[in-house]
Amino acid sequence: MSLPFFVFMSNGDDRPKIAHKFRKMGTLGICLIVMGISLAAIYVLWASFGYIGPSFSENVVTKQQSTLRAEYGLPKEPVITDPAILQTPPSLRDSLKSNVTNSTTNV
């Protein structure tokens, strides 16, 4: 028992009527245009909001810590203002202090 296979051939007039410049562009070209427009939109949004910098994060963390310490009745901690320390994660701050070496011991 064999199944009949039908092959439909089309001539050039059966294709959808798309502008000639878009027919040659293809899927890759359209994807690149969409990606470029997306990147341009992201840049425009970044430029309109501006760079907020690490001081914004510093203010948020300071406010969070003071609020949580007051809520849970913990003692107040001094506010750190040194930018080098603020850019180091809290879990690594103690290891940086203990990782100091002397030039006389490394001979």
Protein Blocks (a to p, Z undefined) as FASTA:
>chain_A
ZZddddddddfklpccddfklmmnommlmmmmmmmmmmmmmmmmmmmnopnbjmlmmmmm
mmmmmmmmmmnopacddddfbfklmmpcfklmmmmmmmpccfklmZZ
